[in-house]
Amino acid sequence: MRQIRKIESLRSLAELFSNSLMSKAIIGDRSDLLSNRIRKHFFNIPVGNGCNYSDFFKSLYQELSLLYANEYIFKNTILNAVRRDDKYKDSVILDEFTIGKSIADMVIINGKTEIYEIKTLLDKPDRLGQQLKSYYQAVTLVNVVIHKSELDKYMIYLGSDPCGILVNSVKNGLERIRKPEAFSDYLNHTTLFKLLRK
């Protein structure tokens, strides 16, 4: 697959992995959505009957991992790490879970509850402080997952915050830099009961 340089194309292609587009294409029986999106960026790739979408998506995933490590790539890396670790075998994983006024990218429940907040190269840390405050109202363990190249910036930004820090890189996958410390100062019973109802 040729290198894709334009950020608009990368963003558009990354949406091929989104739940909403997949749901419309597969559940809604709208395979033309996928075909049209692929044709828009790759004129020479045959799409339609007999097209090997599996090979195409594998190749696209590798390309995006290198050039446009979006949230889907990060979540997939976290899921793969969890899947390989026996201590997570009975876990419940929640995606895009609303807590207060923030949405946690991933919540893993396994006797204890941990939140994983993803910050890709496309994100800025300016909302992170408020997000962490919301999360600590419901859980005591929070992790921030960042691109390896952003480590210095986030180490300064997070300072002595009790959250864990993990870095994601194409070469090494997910690597823990700092373990989360249990932090209960902001726990809020109202927030906890609202979550239990969900």
Disulfide bonds with the S-S distance in Angstrom:
none
